Structure formats: C-alpha cells, structure tokens
Amino acid sequence: MTTADPLLKVHDLITAFDTDAGLIRAVDRVSFEVPHGKTVGIVGESGCGKSVTAMSVLRLLPQPMGKVLQGRVEFKGRDLLKASDAEMRKVRGNEIGVIFQEPMTALNPVHRIGRQLSECFLLHKKMSRKQAWEASIEMLRKVRIPAPELRMGDYPHQLSGGMRQRVVIAMALACGPDLVIADEPTTALDVTVQAQILDLMKQLQAEMGMSIVLITHDLGVIAETCDEVVVMYAGRVVERAPVKQLFTKPMHAYTRGLLASIPTSATPPKSVLPTIPGMVAGLADLVPGCRFCQRMGRGGGILRERPEFEEVAPDHWVETCPNCFEDLS
Amino acid sequence: MQSLLSIRDLKVHFPVHGGLFLKQLGTIRAVDGVSLDIAPGETLGLVGESGCGKSTLGKAIVRLLEPNQGSVQFDGRDITKASRRSLQPVRRDLQMVFQDPVESLNARHSVREIIEEPLIIHRTGNAAERRKRVDHLLDRVGLPKGAADKYPFEFSGGQRQRIGIARAIALDPKLVVCDEPVSALDVSVRSQVLNLLLELQRDLGLSYLFISHDLAVVKHVSDRVAVMYLGKLVEVAPAAKIYRDPRHAYTKALLSSIPEPDPSVQRPRVKLEGDVPSPFNPPAGSAFGHRIKHPRYDETVGKELPLTEIEPGHWVAADPCCLSEEDWRKVSAAS
C-alpha cells in the first residue's frame, strides 16, 4: 500500500451459499483495495464470483442463502460487515452508488423517471420535493440527457437502452457517492452506445472524483477504463496489478490465457486462436489447491495445498502456483 | 466466381398492430432492400447494432421468415417462392446455428436424438448408419462419445453450442447461417468454438454467413464484411480492407468504438451522439446522416442510396452525408 488509506479495502472475504449440496463458497478469501478517485476493474468468466464479491460489499446477497463467513470490508475506515441494516441503508445510494447491467430491471417500470430520481434526494438529502425535482433535472443534465425537463415525465420504456443506462447512472451518482459499483454496466448495450457510456463515466469521475469498481468480462473495456485490475478465477483472485503492468506482464497462466484468446487488431485473420483447454469445474467440485491446475488436468499435491497470494512486484499480486506462475518482473 | 447465395433487393417488413381494434398502425422495415452474394467456401461477416435487421436477414435467407419482396437464389435456384415441400431438399444444404445454445436445443431430447433428427427427416441411412454418423459428428465437434446419451442441461454453454453445430453440419450443408454463435459464451470458451467453426470450414468447404455485433470476432473469421444500419447495407468490402480503410462514416464510428484490449493504445474515437433510429419510423433520407445531423441530409430525402463500387470489391452506399468529398465525387461519377 502506498501513501493514503484506500477508500475500500476488502480483506480475506469468504461468501458462501447454502444449497442442497451443502455450503458452497462462491468467493473464497478475496482481498483487494480501491484507492480514492481510481477505477478498479474486476474481470473473470461467468460464475467466477465477481458479482457475488460486489454484492457482499453492498450486503445485498440473496437471503437467506447467501452468507459472508469471514473477512472485512473496510469502507472509509469502518467495517461494513459489522454495520447494522439501518446504517447500510444510509450507505447504499448515498455513499456507495450502484449501476446494474440491465437498466430495464434496475428501473421501476410503473414510475416516471422524475419520481424515481427524486427519491434518492428525498431519502438521503432531506430536500423538499421541489428541491429534489430541481436536483434531479440537474443530474439528468449531468449525464448528458437532452431536454431533461421533458424526460422527467417519461416512463423507463419510453427511453432507449443507452438513455435508460444514463438514468441509472444519474441515480447512482445523485447523492455524490464516494464509490460507485458498476456491475457489467455496458454489456447489454451496443458498441457505439457502450463507448458513449464509458466516456461519460470517465468524464463524471473527473468532475466528481468518485472511485469506481467496474465488473466486466470484457478485457477491452478494462483496458480502456481501469487503473487497476483484479482477475478472478473460480472464486479467487489469481492476479491483481495496475492495468498496464497486467497487460504487458501477465504473470498468471489464466490471465495470459485470457489475453491470448481474444483476437486483437494484430491477430492474423482466420488463424487458430490460442485457447484455454477444458472448462471451469462446478463450484461444488472445486479443489482446495490451485484451481487453474485443476482445469488444466494437472494432479498431485498442488490440488490440495492452496498457493500463496504474494506481491511479486510493486502492487503486482499473483497466486504463486509453481505451474501457473511465471515471474516476469 | 459463381455465387452460392445471391440475394437481390430483399425486403422483410413486419406489420405493427395496436389500438382498440388492433388495426395496422404501420410497418417495421427490418430489412429494407438488401443485396449480397456469398461465394462457395467464403465467410461473409454481417455486423451492425441491435435492431439493425441482421438477424431478420439471416432468418429470411433460410426462410424461417417470409420475405415481402426481392429474391434469394441459392445454388442456382430461386428459393424465394419455393413451397415448404420443394424447399426440403434445399434445407439439406442450408443450415443455421443459433445464438442461444439453451433455447435452440430441445431439453427433452437426448443429444443423439437432437443430432439424429435432421438425418431422419431427410431419410438418410438406416438406424445403424445414423448411429455411426452421430458418433462421428460428436467426435468431429470435439465432444466425448458418452455425450450422445446425455441431455442438453448436462453440458456447459460451449459444449451446447458444439451440439448445435453438430446438428447444423449433420447433412453436409453448403452454407451455414451463424446468428451470433459465440455471443453467449465466455471469452476462453469463445475462442474454442471459433477455432472449431474455422476448422470445419477448412475441412468441409463450408460457407458461412456470420452474423455478430462483435467486430473483433467478425474480423477474425470473415473473408468479407457487410455493415448494416437500419435495414440497409452501408458498406461491403474484404475484411482486411474494411478494418484498415473504412469509407462510410457509420463504419468508421463503429470500428472506433471497439474497446481495444491494450491499455497503451489510445485511439481517437469518432464521437457518435444519439441512438439508432427506430425502424418503425425511419428518417426519410439517409438514416445515419439523420443521426449525425449532417448539413447535406436534405439532399438524401426520398432518394435511393445504392451500394456503389468505389474500389474493386469495395462497395459503399452513395450517401453524401457519410462519405468524404473525394469519395462522394468518385461514387457520383460511378453511378
């Protein structure tokens, strides 16, 4: 860690789900930090635990199945896991904003935009209705929605996907949060609209100075928007580094495999793409040891003993499994 | 070269009903005058944003949707008006792979039944031969032998897509329409399925119409790329050419918005405001010119903006709003 304390510090988090097959760990001792004013990307394939990590931070796990078994979530110096439900309600939407993947489900279809947006101000900022209404219009203007006074009277279905996501962003940022958690914010959008939304988030960050946790499966989005990257595989962080470092010196075999398997502008057309063989084991079948070795079909002691997660270069952390780790520093 | 598939001025319109007595309010012009060719062994990539009509076009080609106007020639035969019965032999050669590998496989059928079904419908071989063929196909798409007697839910997304591909190639087709075949898959599995599609093409000489919104994937698999915007093609060119030297303003904007997985690359982005207009009520002139509020938009109102060959093999819509001055002069001279 460098100079100041980070805004968010997730330490040794374990989140499990109570299923018919027993207690299954979806997040298995995950640690990472989010510095002030920075964007941290969490990348991984479906089921790797990236969304569950975010929902654990927000204490929005599905109840009663989801449980945090261990760990600390330090936000501005206090542990959110120990906060009461009433305290958490003050944190969510006020100090931490959330942007979900599907703007249509994040918005209430039977209320007008204006009412949904004003609600944030009424709940957290003790404003009068009139003040909240004015502040909402200002917020819509901030996310570059044309003719915001008119849009206040619209229902969500009257807006396009890109406009809806702008409204969701406006709601997330309404109370001037210190942290925004964006869970696949552009996955449901087209590329040209995705580019608009990512640019908008960058501009707003420059204006308002909040930190962002961006959850995505798209390494292109990570490369364009993040300062630091957390790579998750099967419920664990396998690598964590500043973005340039991660793309130039990926030290874990899984990160290298992911980066190699996407065609870039330099890949010869129609050539055979490098692949990661096999697939992720089911959550119930995961071994305690190195899970990427499990996927690669390796055996032996490495499947029993969990590899250390170490800082091998400044701010560059890797799970140092003897098979998967290659020291490039 | 003789085209395997040749589409001319294809239109697919959907009526929109509403109001108290469900009278027709208008039409959605999902595909509005598209012409294109696919050569044997070629992959034509079809890109565009959601709602541009690319999937509708794919479905109209395999006649899952009835075109309103225009013609589809397949292997030298006009299949636009062919009856269901006379279409059956054509279906052997014209298959489809769907986006969602869960929805497109019957959950109550075993993998063997799923892959065998086209063989039974087309009366191919006896039971023993079909059995052998299914085993061969499973092996071909990289699934274990034991997979035949399992059910779709027992497989991961990537494996289910392999089952869908095995079914599509069961009858040795000539053209496979792939509608977003890897969009639902994770990155590491996506490259496996793309490699399989490329390998099958090499070995079996397949042609693909590869529909996708993922421009990086399309670039990797395609020989030629067609860009679609609001029901019309705006640019068609060899893949390497279109990515290096796009001419249409929409293609340029689209290409510049792909996030490149390399943080050291900071490419200038073509800023694009607004959204795709609705195909229910499209602008009267150049659809993209309308979106970018181009000063020459008024010139295009009510005009056809036909694809014009600007360089050998490179076609672009003759649209003054979307071309450079120089290209517009070339295009006007050509038409």
Interface residues (C-beta under 8 A of the other chain):
Chain A: E45 S46 S160 G161 G162 M163 D190 V191 T192 V193 Q194 A195 Q196 L198 D199 H217 D218 L219 G220 V221 I222 A223 E224 V243 K244 F247 T248 G257 L258 L259 S261 I262 P263 T264 S265 T267 P269 K270 S271 V272 L273 P274 T275 I276 M279
Chain B: E49 S50 S156 G158 Q159 D186 V187 S188 V189 R190 S191 Q192 L194 N195 L198 E199 H213 L215 A216 V217 K219 H220 V221 S222 A239 A240 Y243 A253 L254 S256 S257 I258 P259 E260 P261 D262 P263 S264 V265 R269 L272 E273 D275 V276
